[in-house]
Amino acid sequence: MDLTGIIRMPRGKGADFGCLMSRPCYVMAPGGLAPVGLWGTKPDMRGPNEIDFWRGFALLTIFVDHVPGLFYENYTMRHFGVSDAAELFVFLAGWSMRLLVDNRKERMSLPSAIMRLETRALTIFFAQLIITQMALALTAAGSIILDNTLFLEWNNAAAAFEDPLETQVGIVLLSHQMGFFDILPLYVVIIAGAPLCVIADRIWKWLPLVLSLSLYAAILATGVNLPTWPVEGRWYFNPFAWQLVFVLGYMLADAKGPAAALRRHKRVLRWLGLAGVAAGVAVGVADYSPDPLLVPDPKLFFMFDKTFVTPARIFHLLALVALFNGLYDHFERRLASLARFLSMLGRNSLYVFCVGSLFALASQFGRYVLGGSIAVDTMVLLMGIVTMGTTAWVVEWRVRSRAS
């Protein structure tokens, strides 16, 4: 199947990736729908595929980046380019939404699509509440065990202990977010608003991109962002800007519309992607960032700002997409075990992300106690991989148990 981006369908005609984060998947079979087997063996989960593979890669990268000072953090993609795993993760969510609502002989009805998306946003909202409370408990436990109240100030947690009444309200409103636990609120807002993208797409194929780019440009020009409370500040991931990454994934996954024109120039796009990635490597290795005093207004159009996911970051993401288009086949043939493992993480990404984030927080305390040697960092990395893999396996084991 010819796709412009980095995704291809899993084996089996009519396969559906299920949902934005993770869910069992079904294919057409005699007598109706039948579940796709786990790695082609059990009737419960979809097999390895490009979406889940790269999503699993992003999850591992995010885990490493969420342990500040970790030796292996120096070798993640953010040090060799302008964008990082967060952009990839949001882009894949947009691509997955296209496959959810349109990848059928009869596309999903609008009411069904709205219900699926809104219930998914609600699920992610509750996941955010749970992991935030667990992160606060873990922070408090670390402070008690190590007899050091300074730990209560880590990762923007201080307000929860100094002003618990207002902070608890802020957590529910998503206006208070701990450091490294701030991407799920972005997902809640984007996915809650995703039905607008689907509606616009069914009016005119180009309309979602036109509206998204217009909002994005207005946000960069004005610097508008959601405020945080009770701690004064702004959201680390501005959903009004990041929606463009999601919409780009949604648009490029389409079999028609703008993506169809791009497919006719795949070779040219791959060379352009190579040039963009090479430029990103040069920028990352040199640790270059534009001086805000030297760029013209509106400055956000020329910066490498992550909060507003500025144009340079988006262009670098698209270069990665163009360059790595179709390379999953090579990974699957030559590194089959790795492809299966990363796909398993990607299939269960919400669970894996939540557990991985909490383990990354625990690892911060562990590195404080044990020191930041390469041996300790290697142990943290290996334990993190095992923890995330075990989480995914347990989730799928529960699904298989219910199915049997």
N, C-alpha and C positions, 0 to 999 in steps of 0.2 A: 504494500500500500504506500502510495506516494504522499508523504506529508512534508510540509516546509520546515517544521520545527524539529525538536529533538525527541519526539514521541512517536511510537508506532503502536498499533493495536496488538493486544495479545493474541496468541494463536486461537483459532476458532472463529467461524463466521458469526457475525452478529454480536460479538462480545461487547459488554458494557462495563466500563470501569467502575460503575456503582455510585460513588459520591466524591465529595471534594477532599476528604481526608482519608477515609478507609471504610470499606464495607464489603461483604460478600458480593460476588458478581455472578451473573447468569447468562446463558446462551440459549438460542433457540434449539429445541430438541423435539423429537417426535412426541406428540401429546402435550406440548407446551414448553414452558421455561424449565431449564435444568441448570443447577449451579455448576460453575466452572471449578474444576478440581484444584486443590492446593498443589502447585508444581505439576499439575496434570495427573494427580494420583487420588485425591479425595474430593468428594462432591461438596465443597464448602467455600473455597477461596480461589480467586483468579491466579493464574500462573505468573511467572516472572514476565515483566514487560518494561518498556522504556520509561514510562511515567513513574512507576514505583521504584525503578532502579535509581533514577536521578533524584527522586524525592528521598530515598534512603541515603544517598550520598549527601544530600543537603542536611539531613538530620544528624549524621555523624559530624559533619563540618560545624554545624551549629553547636553541638555538644562541646567540641574542642574549643571553639571560640568563647564559650561561656565559662571557661575556667581560666581567668586572667593569669598571664604569666606562664602558662603551660608551655613546655618546650615545643611541642608539636603545633602550637598555635601559630608559630612562625612560618608554617608550611601550608596553611590553609589558603583558599583561593583569594581571600581578601588582601593578602600580601603580594599577590601576583596579578592584580587588576584593580579596577575601580569599583566594581560591584562585588557582592559576596553572596553567601548562601541564602540570605533572606530574600533577595530579589528572585532567585531561582525558585524558592519555595512558593512565593506568591504567584509567580508566573505559571507554575505547574497547577496551582489551584484554579486559575482561570481556564487553563487548557482542560482540566478535568470537568469543569462545569459545562463546557461545550459538549464533551462526550456524554455527559449525563443527560442533557436536555435535547440533544439533536442526533445522537449516534444510534438511531433506530430507523427502521423502514417507515414507521409512523412516529414522528418526533413527539416528545412528551407534551401533553397539553399544558397550557399556561397555568391553570389552577394547580395542577400536580407539581409543576416546576416551582411555583411560588411556595407551596407547602413544603416540599423537600428542602428548599434553600432556607426557609425561615426556621424550620425545626432543626436544621443543622447549625444555624447560627445560635440557636438556643442551647444546643448541646455544647458548643464551644464556649459559650458564656458560662455555663455551669462548670465546665472543666477549668476555666480561668479562676473562678471563685475557689474551687477546691485546691488547686495547686498553690494559689496565693496563701491560703490559710496554712497549708502544709509547709510552705517555705518560711512563713513567719514562725511556726512552731519549731522548725528545724533551726532557725536563727536563734530563737530563745534557748533551745536546748544546747546549742554550741556555746552560747554565752554562759549558761549555768555550769556546764561541764568544764569549760576552760577558765571559768571564774574571771571573765573579762567582759565588762559591759560595753566596751567599744565595738564588739561584734554586732550589737543592736543597731549600729549606724551603717552597717554594710548594705549595699544594694537598695538604698532608699527605704529601708525598713524602719528607721527611727520613729517616724510619725505614728506607726502602729502601736508603739510602746509609750510614746510621750503624749499622744492625743488619740487614744483608742476609739472614742466615740465617733468623732468626725471621720477618722481614717476608715473605720469599718463601713460607714456610709459611702465614703469615696471608693472603696474597693468594689462595692456592689454597683455603683454608678460607673465603674471603670475609669474614674477620674484619678484614682491613686493606683499606681503600677510600680511594682518592685523592679529594680534593675535585673535584666535577663529574663523577666517574666512579663514582657510588654508586647510580644508579637501577637498573642491570641486576641487581645482587645482589637487590634487591627483587623484580624480575621472576622471577628463578630460584626464590626461595622461594615466591612466590605461585603460579606456574604449576606447580611441582612438587607443591603441595598442591591444585591446582585439581580433580583427580579427586574429591576429597572433596565438593566443591561439586556436581559432576555426580551423584554417587551420592545425595547428600541430596535433590537436585531430583527424582530419579526415585522417591524414597520419598514425598515430599510437596512440592508446589510452594512452599510457604512455608518449608520447613525450612532451606534455605540462608540466607535472610535472618534467620531466628530465631537460628540458630547464630552467624552472622556478627555480628549486633548484640550478642549475649551476650558473645562474645569481645571485641568492641570496647569495650563498657562496662567489662568487667573490666580491660582494659589501661589505660583512662583512669583508672580508680579506683586502680589499683596502681602505674602508671608503669613496668611491666615492659617491658624492651626487650632486644634482643640485644647482648651486649658486643662491643667491638672488641679486637683483639690483634695485635701486641704493644703498640701505642699504646693506653693505657687510655682508654676512652670508650664510646660506644654508637652503634648504627647511626643514620645520619642519617634514613633512611626506615625506620620501624619496621614490619616486615611484618605483625605481629599487629594493628596498627591499620589499615594501608593495605589489608588484605584486604577491608575493608568497601567501599571505592571500587570494587574489582574486582567484588565480588559484586553491588553495585548495578547496574553495567553489565550483568552477566549476567542479573539479574532483569528489568530494564526492557526487555531485548531479546526477552523471551518473548512469544509470540503469545497465551499464556493466562496464568493465574495472576494475581499482583498487578498486573502491567502492564495486563491487560485492563480492570480496573476504572478505572484512571487514564485510559484512552483515552476514556472517556465524558465526561471533564471537561477536554478539551484547552483550550478557551477560558479556563476559569477558571485552569488551570495556567499558561497563557501570561501572564495578568495578574499572577498571583502571582510568576512568574519575572521579569517586568519590575520589580516592586517589589523583589524580592531583588537583582537586578542593580543597580538604582538605589541601593539601600542600600550595596551593595558599592563602587560608584563613590565615594559620599560617604566611606566609611571609607578607601578607598585614597587619595583626593585629600587627605584630612585627615591621612593617615599615622597613623591611630589604632590603638592596640593596647591591650587591657585591662591594667591594672596588676595584676600577680600578688599584690601585697600587699592589694588591695582586693576581690578575688573570693573567694567561699567555697570550701571544700574539697568534693570533689576539684577542684583548680584547673584541671586539664586540660579539664574540661567547658566552661570559660568562656574559655579562651585562644584565640589564633589560631595555635597551634603547628603547624608543618609536619611535624616529626618524627612526631607522633602524629595528624596530619591530623584535628584537633579538629572538633567539630560545626559551628562557624561556617564552616569551610572546605568541609565537605561540603554544607551548606545552600546556600552560594554556588554550588558546582558544579551542584547540582540546579536552581537558579534559571537558570543559564546553559543547561542542557539544555532546560528548559521554554520559555525565551524563544526560543532559536534552532532549535527543532524545525521542520524542513521548509524552512528558509531556504536550504538548499543549492541548491534548484531555481532560486532567483533568481540566485545566484552563477553557476550553470552557464549560464543564459541570457544574462546580461549581461556576465560575465567568464569566457568559456569557456576562454581560454588560461590564466588563473590557476587555474581549476578543474582543468584537465588537469595543470598543473605540480604543484600541491599533491597531487593524487591520485597522481601518479607517485612523489613523495616518500613518501607514505603506503604505497603498495604495497610499497616496498622499505625499510621503516622501520628494520629492524635494521642494515642496511648504512649507511643514511644517518645514523642516530644515531651509529654508531661513527666514521665519517669526520668527521662534523660536530663531534663532541666533540674529536677530535684537532686539527682545524683551529682550534677555539675556543682550545685550549691554545696552539697556535702563534701565534694572534692576540694572546694575552696578552703573549708575548715581543715580537711586532711592535709593539704599542702602547707597550711600555716603551722600545723603541729610537726609534720615530718620534714618540712623543708622542701625546696623546689629543685631537687636534684633530678637528673635525667632518669635515674632508676625509679624515683617516686612518680615522676610524670608518666613514665612508661606503664607503671602499675595502674595509675589513674586511667590512662587511655584504654588499656586492656579490660579493666573492670567496667569501664563505661560501655565498651562494645558488648561485653558479655551481658551486662544489665539490660541494655536496650534490646539485644537479641532475645534474651529470655522473656522480656516483656512481650515482644511480638509473638513468640512461640506460645506463651501461655494464653494470649488472646485467641490465637487460632486453635489451640487445643480445646478451649472452651466451646468455640463454634463447632468443631468437629464432634465434640461430645454431645452437644445438643442435637446435631444432625443425625447421630447414630441412635 
